[in-house]
Amino acid sequence: MEPPVSAPAPAGSVTPAWSADLKDRAVAAIGAEIDGDEARTRFSLLLSGNATFQYFLLADPYRVIVDIADASFRLPKGAGQQGRGLIQAYRYGLFAPGKSRIVIDTKGPVRVEARVPERGAGSMNARINLELTPTDRASFMAKLPPTAPRPKETAGREPEEATAEPKPHAKPVVVIDAGHGGVDPGAATGEVLEKDVVLAVARHLRTILVAKGRYDVQMTRASDVYVSLDKRVAISQQKGASLFVSIHADSLGAQDFAQSVRGATAYTLSEQASSRQAQLLADKENAADILAGAESRSEEEGDQVKSILIDLMRRETANFSADFRTRLLSHLKRTIALSRDPARSAAFKVLKQPQSPSVLIELGYMSNAKDAALLASPDWQRQVANAIGTAVDEYFAKRTPQALTDTHRR
C-alpha cells in the first residue's frame, strides 16, 4: 500500500503534527529546479518517493519555508546558491529529528500555490511544485502563521539543572560548537560549505581532546543538523562548560576586496564591537536562526538584580576568555595564517554565557582562494584541531581544580 501523501497546510494555519503513517525514511530529494520569471516562478523538487510536506511564510526577510517529513538530500553541492525570477536563493538540510527543511529566499512578498507530490507514469519518483507570483506586503503578512513566544531551550533538562555546579575534582568540560549545520550551510564557495568544514575540524578536535583523557568533551552538534543559537547556549549551560569553543569560517561579499583578506581570527564577547568588521560579522552570525526560518522569540532577562549579577559573572569570565584567546592565537599562528587584526570582540549570541569562558574562532575566509583551498584540506583541518587542542591544554594547565569550581559558582 502506498503511504499517504498530505497536502500542504494552508499558509497561516497552525502547523499540524507529522503523519504517523509515513514509516519509510529512505525518501530523498534528488533534484531541484527553478523556472520562470518575476511574473511567475516555479520551484520544483524531485523526490525518490512520496513524502508528507507542508509550507508556510515568514517575513523580514521574505521567505517560503517547506518542511518535509523524514527526507534526506542528494542535491549537488552548491545547489541553491543561484536564484531565478522571484527566488533569490534557497537552502536545505536536516532541521530536527524527522523533519527536513528548505528555506526559499524571495525578492519580495509572494503568493504561493502548491501541488501535492505527483508521480510520473511508471516511476517511483514524486515531484513537489510551488508556484510563486508577486503580491503586496499586506496580503503576504496576512498569510503568516500565528506566532508565540518560544520557551527557553534547555536541551531536555529543567532550567535549574542547566547551571549545576561541577563536582569537585571533576574533569573540565569542553564544549565544542561547530557553527551552522543542516538547513543553514553558512558561508559557501563552490562546493565547499562552511558547515562541513567546521564540523570536520570540530570532530578532529573532539578526538584529540578525548584521547588526552583529561577532559569531558561535549559537542553542540556531531552531525549535519541544524541547532538554534539558543539551544547551543543551553547545551553549554546544561553540561556545565568550563570552556566553550565555537568554530566558524568567514566570508566577504565584495570579490575584489575579498581576495586580499585572509587568515584566522578569534573573538571574545563584547557588547561594543572592537571594529565595524567585527560588528558586521556578529550581525551575520546572529542572523543564523533567521536564515534557517527559526527566529528565536525568547525574551531578554528583565529582572534588574538578575541582570546585574549576570553582568558581574560576565566580567569574571571575560578575563578567562581573553586568556584562552591569547593562547589560542599563539598556537594557531604556528600552523596557519592569522588575519591582520586577529584578536577581536563583538556581541555574538553564542558567546553570551556568563557562567563559561567562551571564544569564537573564524578559521579563515572562504571568499579568499588560498584560504578556501586550505579550509577544504583534511590535513589542514587536523593541523588546526591540533593547535586548538594544544591551546586548551595550556589554558587548563594554568587553572587549578579549585579555580575552575570557583568560576562556575560566580
N, C-alpha and C positions, 0 to 999 in steps of 0.2 A: 504494500500500500504506500502511495506517495505521501510524504509528510505534508501537513497543511501549510499553505502559504498565506500569510496575513497581509492584508492591505495596509499601507502606511497609516499611522494615526493622523487624523486631521491636524494640520499645524495650528497650535493654540490650545490643543486639548491636553489633558493630563496624561503623562506617559504611562501606558499600561505595563503590566508585568510581562516578562517574556513567556512565550508559549512553552508549556512543559512537554508538548508533544514532539518537539524537534530534538531528536537524540543523535543525529548524525553530525559529528563535529568536523567532518572531512571537507565541508564546503569551503571553497576558496575563491577569492576574487582573482580572476586570471587575465582580465583585460579591462581597460577603461578608455573611453573616447569622449572628446568634446567636439561638437559640431554646431554650425550655425553662426549667427552674427549678433549684434547688440539689439536686434529686434526680437530675436528668439534664439535661445541657446539650449542645446540638448546635452545633458551629461548621461552617458550610458555606461553601465557597469556590467561586465560579463562574469557570471558565477559558474562554478563547476557543477552546481546543483541548486535545488530550491533552498531558500532561507527566509526566515522571518525578518522583516526590517520595518523601520519607521523613520520619519524625518520630522524636524522642527526647525524653527528660525531663531536666530539671535542677531541683535543689533549692536552697532558701535564697537567694532566694525560689523558690516552686514555679512552674515554667514548663513549657509544652509547646512544643517547637521544631519547626517544619515547614520543611524545605528543599525548594525546587522548582528543577528544572533550567531554566536559560535562560528565565526568565519576567519580564515587566515588570508594573507595577501601574497600573491605571487606576481606582483606587478614589477616592471623593470625598475631598477634603481634610478632614482631621479624623476620617476613618474609624478606628475602633478605640479612640477615647478613652472611649467608654461601653461598659460590660460588661453582663452579664446572667447570672443563675444562678450557676454555678461560675466564670465568667470575669469577671475584673476589668476587663481591657482587652487590647488587642493592638497590636503594632507590625509594620511590614513595610518591606521595601526590599531593595536590592542588597547582598549580604553579601560576595561575592567574584566574580571573573570566572566566569561560567557558573553562578552559584548565587544564588538569591534566597531570602530568609528571612522567615518570620512567627514572632514571639515572642508566645505567648499567656500572659498572667499569670493564674494561677488563685488562688482564695481559700484553697486548701488542697491536700493531696495528692489526686490523681485517678487513675482508671484510664481508659485511652484505647482506644477501638475505632475503627479507621479503615477506610474503604472506598476502593478504587481509583477513579480518576475514571470517572464514568459519563456516557454521552451520552444525551440525550433523543432520542426518535424524530424523525428529520428535522432534527436540529440538529447543528451542528459543536461546540457548547459542551460542556464536560465539568464535572463537579462533584465536589469532594473533600468528604467528610463525616467529621468527627471527633466521636464520641460520648463525652462525658465523664461519669463517675459518681464519687461520693466513694469514697475508700479510706483506709486507715490509713497512717501515715508509713512503717512498716516495709515494707509492700508496695510503696509508691512508691519507696523507696530501693533496693529490690531490683531495680527496673527501670532504674536509672540506667546510662548507658553506661560502659564502662571508662574510667578517667582515666589520663592520662600527662602528665608534665611537658612543657610546651611549650618548644621550643628558642628561644633568644633570636633575635628577628627583626632582620635587618639589611638588609631590603629588597633581597635578591638579591646582597649582597656578603659577603665573608668578614669576621669581626669585626675583624681587624687593619686592614682598609681603612676601617672605619667612622669612625675617628678620625684619618684622614690630615690632615697639616698643609696649610694652603693654600699655594699657590705665592706667592713674593714678588711684590708688585705686582698680585696677582690682585684682581678686584672683590670687595667684601664680599658674602657670601652671606646673603640674607634669606630665611628660610623662613617662609611664611605658612600657618598651621594653621587651617582652617575647622572648627570643632567639630562633633561628631556626624556625621550622614550615613547614607544608606542605611536600614538597619533601625532605626537609632537617630535618632528625629526631634528629640530634645532637648525643650526647653520648647515648649508649644503654646498658642495662644489662638485658638479658632475654626479658621479655615482657614490661619492664619499659623503656620508651623513654624520653629523656631529654625534647623534645619539649612539651610533655604532662605535665610533672612535672612543668616546669617553667610557662606554661600558666595557670595552676591551681593556683599557687602562685600569679601570676600577677592579675588574676581575683579577688582573695580574697583581694589583696591589693587595687585594684580599689574600691571594695565595701566598704572597711574600710575608705578610704580617702573621697569618695563621701559622706558617712554618716556623716562625720565631718562638711560638708558644708563650709569648708574654702578654698577648692582648686578647680581649673578647671582640672579635671583628664582626660588625653588622653592616648590611647594605640596605639602602632605601629601595633599590631595585636591583635584581640579579639577572633580569632578562629584558627583552624588548617590550616593556609595558609602560603605560602612562601612569605616573604618580603625581598628584597635585602638589603644589608648593606647601600648602598647609599640612598635608599628610607627611611630607618629608620632614618637616619640623617636628610633627607629632611623634614620628618614629624615633627621632633623635631623643626626644624627651622621654618616651616610653622606655627606651633602652638605657637611659641614664648616661648619655655620651660624655666621655672625658675629653673627646676631641671629635669635631665634625669637619670632614674634608669633602667639599663639593667640587666636582671635576667637570669642566666645560671646555669649549673651543670657540673662539671669537670669529667674527666676520665683519667686513666693511663693505658697504654698497658701492661706493664710487670706485670703479675698477682701476683707473689710472693711479689714484692715490693709494688704493688698497695694495697694489703690488709692491709698494715701498714700505709697508708696515708689516712687521712680523715679530715673532718672539712671544714667550710666555709672560704672564702677569699674575700676581697673587693679590687678592682683595680681602680686606677685613671690613667689618661693619662700621659705618659712619652715617649718621643722618645727613651730614653735609658732605657731598661727594668731593673727593680730592681734586677732581678736574671735570671739565664738561664731558670729556670722553668717558670717564668713569660713570657719570650720571646717565649718559645715553645707554651705556651697556646695562646698567642696573634696571633702567626702564624697560629695555628689551627683554631681559631675563625675567623680570617681574610680570611681564605680559604673557608668560608661557601658558597659564591657565586659560587665558582668553583665546589663544591660538588653538587650544585643544577643545574649545567650546565648553569649558567647565569653570567659569568665573566663580571665585570664592566670594561669598556674601557674609563671611564671618566678621563680627564686629571687633573693633579695637578695644582694648581694655578701657573701661570708662571710670573705674574706681580710682580716685586721685591717690590715695595712700598706696594702693597696689602698684600704680604706675611709678610712684617714687621708688618703691622697693625694687621694681624691675630695672629701673634706671641705674640704681646703685649696683645691682648684680651685673649689669652690662659693663659698667665701668671696671669692675673687678676682673671680669673675663676678657675685657678688651686688651689688657696687658699680656695675658697668656696668648691671645690670638696674634698679637703683634710679634710676640716672641717666636711663635711657631712659623709665622710668615717669614721672618728673618732667616731662620734656619732652613726653611724650605727653599727660598731663593738661593741661598748659599750653595745648596746641593744641586739644585736644578741647573745653575749656570755652568756646572762642571760637565753637564750632559747635553743640554740643549741651549739654544739661543734664548735670551731674555729680551723683552721689549725695552724701549729706551727709558721708560719710567715704570719699572716692574712692581714697585710696592705702592699699591693704591687702596682706596677705600670708597665705599658707597653703600646705599641703603638697600642691599639685596634682601629679599624676603626670607630666603633660606638661611641667612646668617643672623636673623633676629631671634637668637637663642640666648637669653640672659644666663642660663644655667651652664652653658658649654662654650669653651673656646671654639671658634669656627673660622674657617678660611675657604674662600672660593678661588680655584685655580683656573685660569684660562690658558690652556696648553699652547696655544698659538692661533694664527689667523688662517682660517680656511679660504679666505679671499686672496691669500698670498700663495703663489705657485709652489715655492720652496717649502713653506710650512705645510701646505696641503699634502704634498708628497710624503713628508715625514709623518704627519698625523696618521696616514693610512698604512704606515710600515709597522708590522708586528714587532720587529726588532727594536724600533724606536719606542714603541709603546711599552715594551718591557723595560727599557732603559729608564724611561720616565717613572714608571712604577717603582723601580729600584731606588731612584733618587728620592721619591716621596717617602718610601719606606725607611730610608736612612735618616731622613729629617724627623720622622716620627720617633725613631729610636733615640735620637739625640735630644729631642724635646722632652720625652718622658724620663730620660736619664737624669735630667735636672729637677724632676718632680719627685718628691718623696710620697709614699702612700698617704701620709697624714695631710700633705698639701693637696693631694687630689681629692681627699674626702672633704676637706675644708672648702674647696672650690664649689662642690656640689651643695654644700649647706648654705652658702651665701645667697 
